[in-house]
Amino acid sequence: MENFIARTLKEFENGKMSRRQLIHTIAVAAAVYGAGEEAANAASTSAFKTISVNHISYSCPDYTKARDFYASLMGMDNLPEHDNGTQAYLAFGPRDGGSWLLPRGFTDTSKPNPVAPAPRGQAAGNAGQRGAPPANGPQDPPVKAVIDHLAFTVANFDKERTLAILKDWGLKHQGPGGGPRPDGDSYHVWDPFGFDLQICGSGMSAYGAD
């Protein structure tokens, strides 16, 4: 417990954790360790404690339209100095390690997005089926955007420990024989349904997000 507190305080002193995150992490740790040494060891070695959304990667045909829409309607803070012409950075939540929406253009517009869902209400041959809209009725717009990955910030992120946990779970992101894919202060893995999950430390900046 003492080593855990010392490591957590060091992260706070190095600016990798906000005061709010420090208090929350210690409170959670106290509850876990109160359950007994065996439970504490299991919690510290086999899983993570998610504390916030780090960023959401939003791929679409025109990132500027998504940027302006979410900035205007949802009040997200557009940071034009970080707009690189293919991707924007929209901040929301507390600024001490807050969250980001990253609207970005498709890298290859000549091909359909391989993971985009089928257009709602417009699947071939669904006219007249139960739950399908009438053939002459209103149709939902086709889905032209996709959340291509989600990044979560976890408490007490340690890169070596994180890699060990992900390997212990048998997770990978680099094809057959590969393992978790490192990305700055984070790792990418596939979840059970093939979705890209990024696990981050509190020091992971959206500016370097993949």
N, C-alpha and C positions, 0 to 999 in steps of 0.2 A: 504493500500500500504506500509506504514511504517513497519507494522508487517511482511509483506512478505519479504521486503528487509532485515530486521534484521534476520529473520530465514534463508534466503539464505546466507547471510554473515557468519552466524554461521556455516553452513554446509561447507562453503569454508575454514573457519579458522580451522575447525576440520578435514580437509583433505578429506571430503566426496565429494568434488567437485573441479574440476580443474579450473584454471583461465579462460580457454577458455569456459568451461561450465557456469561459473559465468557470464561472459559477455553476452553469448548467452541467458541465462535465464532472466537476467535483461532486455535485449533488447526486448525479447518476451513479458515479463510482462508489459513493458512500452507501447507496442502497444495495448495489451489487455485492460489495464486500461484506455488508451486513448479513447477507444471505449465507455467508460461509466461504471459506477459502476455496473449496472445490468449485462452487458456482462462479466465484470471482475469476479463477484461472480459466474456466471454460469460456467466460464472457470475453476475457482479454486475449484469447488465442484463436477462437474459432469463428468469430463474427465481428460485425462492425456496428457502430451506433451512428446512424445518420442524423446530422444536426441541421442541415439546410440544403436547398437546391443550389448548386454552384452555377450551372448554366443550362439552358435549353437551346439546342441547335435546331433551327427552323429553316429548312431548305424549300425554296420556292422559285418560280420562273423570274420574278422581279423583286429583289430584296428591298428596293427603295419603297415600293408600295407597302410591303409588310412593315418596314421601319416606320414610315409616316403614320400608318394606321395604328400601330400599337403605342407609338409615342403620343398621338393625339387622343385616341379613345381611352387607353388604359393608363395614361399619365406616366409612362416610363421615360426615363431620362436618356435622350439621345446624346451620344458623345461623338460629335462630328470629327474631332481630331483623331479618332481611331477608326473612322470609316475608310476602308482601303479600296473602295470601288467594287468590291465583290461581297462585302460583308459589313454589317453595322453592329454596334454594341449598344444595347439598351439596358440600363441599370434599373433595378427596383429593389425595394426592401431597405433595411438598415445599411448604411454605407460602410460599416465595419465588417467587411466580409459578406456583403450583400449578394444578391443574385442577378443573373443576366439572361436576357433573351438575345440570341444571335441570329437575326435574319440573314440568310446567305443565299446567293443564286446557285442554281444547279451548275455543276462543273461541266456537264456535257448536255447541252440543251437539245442535241440531235436525237437523243434516246429518251424513252419514257423512264420516269423514276422507278427503279426496280422494286422499291418497297412501299410505294404509294398505294393506299387502299383504292379499291374500285370505286367509281363514282356512285354516290349514294342514290338509291332509287332508280338506277339506270342500268342495272345488270341485264345482260341479254336474256330475252325470253321471260322476264318477270311480269309482264303485263297480264293482269287478271289474276295473279297468284295472291294468296292471302298475305296481307301486309304490304303489297306493292301498290304504288300510286296509280290512279286511273291513267289510261293512255293519253287522255286529253287534259289531264289535271296538272297542277303545278309540280315542278320537278326541283329537287335540291340541286344547287350548282355542283358541277364536277369537282372532286377534290384535286387540287393542283399543288398542294404543299404537303410536307411530311416532317415530322419530328424525327430526325435521323439518329439522334442519340440524346440521352439525358445524363447529366453529370451531378452527382451528389457529393457534398462535403461530409466527411465522417470525423468523429472526435478522435483525437490522439493519433492522427495519421503518422505512420512510420513506414517508409518505403519498403524496407526489408521485411518487416512484419506483415505488411499488406500483401506483398508478393508471396510470402509463405502461406498466408491464409488462402489466397486465390488458387495457388497450386494445390493446396490440401483439398480444396473443393473441386479440383479438376477442371477449372475454368480456363479458357483460352480465347485468343483473338487473332492469332497469326497463322491459321491454317493447320493442317495435319502436322502433329509433332511440335507445334508452337505452343506458346504460353500466353499469359497476359501481355498486352502491348503497353510499354511505358510511354508516358506523354507528360514530360515535365514533372510536376508534383502530383502525379496521378497514374492510374492504370486503366486501360480499356479491356473489357471482357464481354463475351456474349452471354445474355441471360438464357433461360431455358427455351425461349422461343426465337432465338437468334437476333434479339435486339441488342444494340450497342449500349452497354452500361459503362459509364466512366466513374471511377471512385477516386475522389480527390481529397487532398489535405486542405486545411484552411488557408494555406499560402498560395493555392492554385489561382492564378489570375486569368480572367476571361480573355485578356489580350493575347495570351499564349495558348488559348484553348484550341483544340483540334476539332 
